[in-house]
Structure formats: structure tokens, C-alpha cells
């Protein structure tokens, strides 16, 4: 009985893709506590009725160098 084995060596080189860190903007609405307060005026006497949306979902944008830029670029649903 005779057993013969040949090992074929292969050189595997792993190519690691560079890790790209996503920089977080200084102002972000995603993790903030977001509420929208509003006032509607009823009847011809313009009686103010106040309300509040407590759940605001940021759909896109919401990041910027400052708060104004973050709000201007945001899309949201209530």
C-alpha cells in the first residue's frame, strides 16, 4: 500500500479595505429630543390654540455645522 500526497501552496494576500470613519457633524437632530410646538388661530377673532408634536422622526438630513444648517437641511415627519 502506498499513499502519496502533494500539497499545493497558495499565497493568500488579504486586502483590507480602508476604514472610512463617518465624521459626525457638530449639530445633529437625529439623537436630539425633538418636539414641535405650534399655535393655530381659530375663528375670525383669532383665538390662539396651542399644540405640540411630541414624536418627530428625522427622515433625512438634520446635520450641519451649526443649528440653523441642521434644521434647514432636515426632512421630518410627525
URCORUR-V197596 format. One record per run of one state. SS is the DSSP state (@ for helix, = for strand, . for the rest). FROM is the first residue (numbers start at 1). LEN is the number of residues. If there is no record, write none. Layout:
BEGIN
<<SS & FROM & LEN> <SS & FROM & LEN>>
END
This chain:
BEGIN
<<. & 1 & 26> <= & 27 & 2> <. & 29 & 7> <= & 36 & 7> <. & 43 & 4> <= & 47 & 7> <. & 54 & 3> <= & 57 & 4> <. & 61 & 2> <= & 63 & 2> <. & 65 & 2> <@ & 67 & 6> <. & 73 & 2> <= & 75 & 3> <. & 78 & 1>>
END
